[in-house]
Amino acid sequence: METMKIICPNGHLGFAPLRNESFQLGVEAGTDYIAADSGSDDVGPVPLGSDTSTSPEAWQRHDLEKMLLAARRLKVPMIIGSAGDTGADSRVDLYVAIIKELAVKHALPEFKLGYFYSEVDKEIVRRKLRAGDAVLGLDGYADLTEDELNATERIVAVAGVHPYVKLLEEGADVIIGGRSSDAAVFAAPAIFNGFPEDNAYYLGKVLECASFCAEPYGGKETVMGMISQEDVKVTAMHPDQRCTIASVAGHAMYERSNPFEEYVAGGKLDMTHCRYEQLDEKTTRITGSRFFPAASMRVKLEGSGKVGERYIGFCGVRDPYTIANIDRVIDWARDKVRESFGEEGYQLHYNVYGRDGVMGELEPLRHQVGHELGIMVQGVAPTRDMAEEVTLTGLRQMFYARLPDVKGTAGSVAFPLDEVVQASAAYRWTLNHTIPVGDGLELFPTHITRAGV
């Protein structure tokens, strides 16, 4: 292929439904692949730890159906990465089942459905630790210990291009991937078709969030990427959006500790020498990216561990004197919780909304405050009953806080809701690490099945 085109309709499939107008424009413009990432650790550790999705299944099914019907009509491959927000095995199985159901519903001719898993058994990690392999922490995490491994509920490895390329080599028409590098979902078909890694990984970087690389801002709109041996081009499909030098370069560099480097599975994408050119109102051309393979293969691991059950409550404050002394009110409530439950074995959090237009736990008042504060109270404990009581105590005691200069009027402090409500259990990230592997397929078993009629 001299050039290859990919359309991406959604930067996080299912997180909110894709926009049909720009998607259809992308389909009608012609494409060689339709691809989207469906996951992120941005959603926090709860979905991975609890083995759930943060997005409604109906929204995920909506996007999968739109993409599947278009891909089979055009007879081009469809690729989904990080299925169901986390890429855990159950989420891959869910997406495979949905694709099969949709194929029957629409009487689609039989096609090859490829998929791979990303979950990693804790014992595999334990064996590597005991064999002396360092499981190295990222972003300030200490290197992994067995105690932290024991506190982990579920682990996924983050795949690079390797399982996607393998499934394309086996003729898969639709691929459902486990947890993956966002860029790999798009770089893999480019590498499979013979394009240089330098451009392939930049193509993945610019497409991974769909229309976030375009302006004006508009979520869930389709963009098209085109790769050649020399360059990458990206075009906005929505009639009112455009991919400009500023929007494309800005997206490429966002969230980077070093805005010119991106670490991907298997190496580093260097954007230091990228050159951006405005080809037309809607299209930017990029040259000069470089990909440097790692000297030894390491794969990122993400792990989540349960902290406890969680309840939340909410109260509002309008009295100016109480607002000015809200930290004292919170301290009073905390003291009453300590009297009942001691110093340890639970967590109690207060998030104050409305102070100087910002939110934060016990954040100092700085300038002018609003006429009303909202305080969210969260209690976490080993059991539901304890979490409920901790939260309820921490909430209601704000109503009874004793402040100087308040004389006798009940109810002048805070107005709590009558009940606290159970929220999802609390989880924390236990693994943000890399582990040595023999090759890019070691932790990612691939499978081929068939769908359609």
C-alpha positions in Angstrom: 0.0 0.0 0.0 1.3 3.5 -0.9 -1.1 5.1 1.6 -3.5 3.8 4.2 -6.4 5.5 5.9 -8.0 4.8 9.3 -11.1 6.5 10.7 -11.5 6.8 14.5 -15.0 7.7 15.6 -14.5 7.8 19.4 -11.6 8.4 21.7 -13.0 6.1 24.3 -15.6 3.9 22.8 -18.8 3.7 24.9 -17.8 6.4 27.4 -20.3 8.5 25.5 -21.9 7.5 22.1 -20.1 8.4 18.9 -21.7 11.2 16.8 -23.3 9.6 13.7 -23.0 12.6 11.3 -19.3 12.8 11.3 -18.9 9.0 11.5 -21.0 8.6 8.3 -18.9 11.3 6.6 -15.8 9.4 7.5 -17.3 6.1 6.2 -18.4 7.7 2.9 -14.9 9.3 2.4 -13.5 5.7 2.2 -11.2 4.1 4.7 -9.0 1.0 5.0 -9.7 0.4 8.7 -12.2 1.5 11.3 -10.6 1.5 14.8 -11.2 2.8 18.3 -9.8 2.5 21.8 -12.3 1.6 24.4 -10.4 1.9 27.7 -8.2 4.0 29.9 -6.8 4.1 33.4 -8.3 7.6 33.6 -11.5 5.9 34.9 -9.7 5.0 38.1 -9.1 1.7 39.8 -12.8 0.8 40.6 -13.8 -0.8 37.3 -10.7 -3.0 37.1 -10.9 -4.0 40.7 -14.6 -4.8 40.6 -14.5 -6.3 37.1 -17.1 -3.9 35.7 -17.4 -1.2 33.1 -17.8 2.4 33.9 -19.8 2.9 30.7 -23.4 1.6 30.2 -23.5 -1.5 28.0 -26.1 0.2 25.8 -23.6 2.9 24.8 -20.9 0.4 24.1 -23.2 -1.7 22.1 -24.3 1.4 20.1 -20.8 2.2 19.0 -19.9 -1.4 18.3 -23.0 -1.8 16.1 -22.3 1.4 14.1 -18.7 0.4 13.5 -19.4 -3.2 12.7 -22.1 -2.5 10.1 -19.9 0.1 8.4 -16.8 -2.1 8.4 -18.6 -5.1 7.0 -20.3 -3.0 4.3 -16.9 -1.6 3.3 -15.2 -5.0 3.8 -12.5 -3.4 5.9 -11.1 -4.6 9.3 -12.5 -3.2 12.5 -10.2 -3.0 15.6 -11.2 -2.3 19.2 -8.6 -2.0 22.0 -9.0 -2.1 25.8 -12.5 -3.6 25.6 -15.0 -2.4 28.1 -12.9 0.3 29.8 -10.4 -2.0 31.4 -9.5 -4.7 28.9 -10.1 -7.4 31.5 -11.0 -10.9 30.3 -14.7 -10.5 31.1 -14.9 -7.3 29.1 -13.2 -9.0 26.1 -15.7 -11.8 26.4 -18.6 -9.3 26.6 -17.5 -7.5 23.4 -17.0 -10.8 21.5 -20.5 -11.9 22.5 -21.9 -8.5 21.4 -20.2 -8.8 18.0 -21.6 -12.3 17.5 -25.1 -11.1 18.6 -25.0 -8.1 16.2 -23.8 -10.3 13.3 -26.8 -12.6 13.7 -29.2 -9.7 14.3 -28.1 -8.1 11.0 -27.6 -11.4 9.1 -24.0 -10.5 8.3 -22.1 -13.0 6.1 -19.6 -15.0 8.1 -16.4 -13.3 9.1 -13.3 -14.0 11.2 -13.4 -12.6 14.7 -10.1 -12.3 16.5 -9.5 -11.4 20.1 -6.9 -11.6 22.8 -6.7 -11.4 26.6 -4.6 -9.2 28.8 -5.3 -10.3 32.4 -2.3 -11.6 34.2 -2.5 -14.1 37.0 -0.8 -12.9 40.2 1.2 -16.1 40.4 2.9 -15.3 37.1 4.1 -12.0 38.6 5.0 -13.7 41.9 7.2 -16.2 40.0 9.0 -13.5 38.2 9.6 -11.6 41.5 10.9 -14.7 43.2 13.2 -15.4 40.2 14.8 -12.0 40.7 13.1 -10.1 37.9 12.5 -6.5 39.0 8.9 -5.3 38.6 9.7 -1.6 38.3 7.5 1.2 39.5 6.4 4.0 37.2 5.5 7.6 38.1 6.8 7.5 41.7 5.6 4.0 42.5 8.1 1.8 44.4 9.2 -1.4 42.9 6.6 -4.1 43.5 6.7 -6.2 46.6 4.8 -9.4 47.4 2.8 -7.6 50.0 1.5 -5.1 47.5 0.9 -8.0 45.0 -1.2 -9.8 47.7 -3.3 -6.7 48.1 -4.2 -6.7 44.4 -7.6 -8.0 43.1 -6.9 -8.0 39.4 -4.0 -7.2 37.0 -4.0 -6.4 33.3 -1.0 -6.0 31.1 -0.9 -3.3 28.5 -0.3 -4.8 25.0 1.6 -3.2 22.2 1.1 -3.9 18.5 2.1 -7.5 18.7 -1.2 -9.3 19.3 -3.0 -7.1 16.8 -0.5 -7.8 14.1 -0.7 -11.5 14.8 -4.5 -11.5 14.4 -4.3 -9.4 11.2 -1.8 -11.9 9.9 -4.3 -14.7 10.6 -7.0 -12.8 8.6 -9.1 -11.4 11.4 -11.9 -9.1 10.0 -12.8 -7.8 13.5 -10.4 -7.7 16.4 -11.4 -7.2 20.1 -8.4 -6.4 22.2 -7.7 -6.7 25.9 -5.9 -3.8 27.7 -3.6 -2.1 25.2 -1.5 1.0 24.5 -3.9 3.5 23.0 -1.5 4.1 20.1 -1.0 0.4 19.4 -4.6 0.1 18.1 -3.8 2.3 15.2 -0.1 1.7 14.8 -0.6 -2.1 14.4 -2.5 -2.0 11.1 0.0 0.5 9.7 3.0 -1.7 10.7 1.2 -4.8 9.4 0.8 -3.0 6.0 4.5 -2.1 5.8 4.6 1.5 7.0 7.6 2.6 9.1 7.3 2.6 12.9 8.3 6.2 13.0 5.1 7.2 11.3 2.9 4.4 12.5 3.3 5.3 16.2 2.6 8.9 15.5 -0.5 7.9 13.6 -1.6 6.0 16.7 -0.8 9.0 19.0 -2.8 11.5 16.9 -5.8 9.2 16.4 -6.1 7.7 19.9 -8.5 10.4 21.2 -10.4 10.9 17.9 -11.6 14.5 17.6 -9.6 15.8 20.6 -6.9 16.6 18.0 -9.3 19.0 16.2 -10.8 22.4 16.9 -13.1 23.8 18.0 -13.6 21.3 20.8 -16.1 18.5 20.1 -16.1 15.1 21.7 -16.9 11.8 20.0 -16.5 13.2 16.5 -14.7 11.2 13.8 -11.3 12.0 12.4 -9.4 10.3 9.6 -5.7 9.6 9.6 -3.7 8.8 6.5 -0.2 7.3 6.6 2.5 7.1 3.8 6.2 6.2 3.9 7.0 9.9 4.4 4.3 11.4 6.5 1.0 11.3 8.5 -2.0 13.4 7.7 -5.0 13.9 9.9 -8.4 15.4 8.8 -11.5 16.3 10.8 -14.7 14.8 9.5 -17.2 17.0 11.3 -18.2 20.0 9.0 -17.4 22.5 11.7 -14.2 21.1 13.0 -10.7 21.3 11.6 -7.3 19.7 12.4 -4.9 22.6 12.7 -1.2 22.8 13.5 -2.1 24.0 17.0 -4.8 21.4 17.7 -2.7 18.5 16.4 0.5 19.5 18.0 -1.2 20.3 21.2 -2.9 17.0 21.4 0.3 15.1 20.6 2.0 16.8 23.6 -0.7 16.7 26.2 -0.3 14.9 29.5 3.4 14.3 28.9 6.0 14.9 31.6 8.3 15.5 28.6 5.9 16.8 26.0 8.1 15.6 23.1 8.4 12.0 24.2 5.7 9.2 24.5 6.6 5.9 25.9 4.7 3.1 24.2 4.9 -0.7 24.6 8.2 -1.7 23.1 9.9 1.7 22.8 9.7 5.5 22.8 8.1 7.9 20.3 10.2 11.0 20.0 8.4 14.0 18.6 11.2 16.5 19.2 11.8 17.1 15.5 8.2 16.9 14.2 7.2 19.4 11.5 3.6 20.4 11.1 2.1 21.8 7.9 -1.4 23.1 7.3 -2.4 21.4 4.0 -5.9 22.8 3.9 -8.5 24.1 6.3 -9.3 20.7 7.8 -6.0 18.8 7.4 -2.6 18.9 9.0 0.5 17.0 7.7 3.2 15.7 10.2 6.7 14.6 9.4 9.8 14.0 11.5 8.6 11.7 14.3 11.0 9.0 15.4 10.4 5.7 17.1 13.2 4.0 19.1 12.7 0.4 20.1 13.6 -0.5 23.7 16.8 -2.4 24.3 14.8 -5.1 26.2 11.1 -5.7 26.2 9.1 -4.7 29.2 5.3 -4.5 29.5 3.3 -2.2 31.7 1.1 -3.8 34.4 -2.0 -2.1 35.9 -3.4 -3.6 39.1 -6.2 -2.6 41.5 -6.8 -3.6 45.1 -9.9 -3.2 47.3 -9.7 -0.7 50.1 -13.1 -1.2 51.6 -16.9 -0.6 51.3 -17.9 3.0 50.7 -20.9 5.3 51.6 -21.4 9.0 50.7 -23.5 11.8 52.0 -23.9 15.5 51.2 -24.8 18.6 53.1 -25.1 22.3 52.4 -24.1 25.4 54.4 -25.4 29.0 53.8 -24.7 30.7 57.1 -21.8 33.2 56.4 -20.3 32.6 59.9 -20.3 28.9 59.5 -18.8 29.1 56.0 -16.0 31.2 57.4 -15.4 28.5 60.0 -16.1 25.4 57.9 -12.7 23.8 58.8 -13.7 24.0 62.5 -17.0 22.3 61.7 -15.3 19.5 59.8 -12.7 19.1 62.6 -15.6 18.8 65.1 -17.2 16.1 63.0 -14.0 14.2 62.6 -13.4 14.3 66.4 -16.8 12.7 67.0 -16.0 9.9 64.5 -12.7 9.3 66.3 -14.5 9.0 69.6 -16.7 6.2 68.2 -14.2 4.4 65.9 -10.7 5.3 67.0 -7.9 6.6 64.8 -7.5 3.7 62.4 -9.3 1.0 60.5 -11.5 3.4 58.3 -11.2 6.5 56.1 -13.3 9.6 56.3 -13.0 12.3 53.5 -14.6 15.7 53.2 -14.7 17.4 49.8 -15.8 21.0 50.0 -17.3 22.6 46.9 -17.7 26.4 46.5 -14.7 27.8 48.3 -13.1 30.4 46.0 -14.6 28.5 43.1 -12.5 25.4 43.7 -12.9 22.0 45.4 -10.5 20.4 47.8 -10.3 18.6 51.1 -9.8 21.3 53.8 -8.5 23.8 51.2 -7.8 27.2 52.8 -10.1 30.0 52.1 -8.3 32.6 50.0 -10.4 35.2 48.3 -14.1 35.8 48.2 -16.3 32.7 48.8 -19.8 32.0 47.5 -23.0 32.3 49.5 -23.3 28.5 49.8 -21.0 25.5 50.3 -21.6 21.9 49.4 -19.7 19.2 51.4 -19.5 15.6 50.2 -18.7 13.2 53.0 -17.2 9.8 52.1 -16.6 7.0 54.5 -14.6 3.8 53.7 -14.5 0.8 56.0 -14.0 -3.0 55.9 -17.8 -3.7 56.1 -20.9 -2.0 54.7 -22.4 -1.4 58.2 -19.2 0.3 59.5 -18.8 2.4 56.3 -22.4 3.5 56.6 -22.1 4.4 60.3 -18.8 6.3 59.8 -20.3 8.3 57.0 -23.5 9.0 58.8 -21.6 10.1 61.9 -19.3 12.3 59.9 -22.2 13.9 58.1 -24.7 14.5 61.0 -22.1 15.7 63.4 -21.6 18.7 61.2 -25.1 19.7 62.1 -24.2 19.7 65.8 -20.8 21.4 65.6 -20.2 24.0 68.4 -18.7 27.2 67.2 -17.8 30.3 69.2 -20.3 33.2 68.9 -23.2 30.8 68.0 -25.8 31.2 70.7 -28.6 28.7 70.9 -30.2 28.5 67.5 -30.5 24.9 66.4 -29.9 24.1 62.8 -27.8 27.2 62.0 -24.8 25.2 61.0 -25.4 22.7 58.2 -28.3 21.0 56.5 -27.5 17.3 55.9 -29.6 15.0 53.7 -31.5 12.5 55.8 -29.6 9.5 54.4 -26.2 8.4 53.3 -26.1 6.1 50.2 -23.9 3.2 49.3 -21.4 3.9 46.5 -19.1 1.6 44.7 -16.5 0.0 46.9 -13.3 1.9 47.2 -10.2 0.6 45.3 -6.7 1.9 44.8 -4.0 1.4 42.2 -1.6 -1.2 43.5 0.3 -1.8 40.2 1.7 0.9 37.9 4.8 -1.1 37.0 6.7 -2.7 34.1 7.7 -6.4 33.9 10.2 -8.1 31.7 8.9 -10.4 29.0 10.5 -12.6 26.4 8.4 -11.1 23.5 5.4 -8.9 22.9 3.0 -11.8 22.8 4.0 -13.5 26.1 1.2 -12.1 28.2 -1.5 -11.8 25.4 -3.0 -15.1 24.2 -4.8 -14.7 20.9 -7.8 -16.5 19.5 -9.8 -16.7 16.3 -13.5 -17.6 16.1 -16.2 -16.9 13.5 -19.3 -14.7 13.6 -22.1 -14.1 11.2 -24.4 -16.4 9.3 
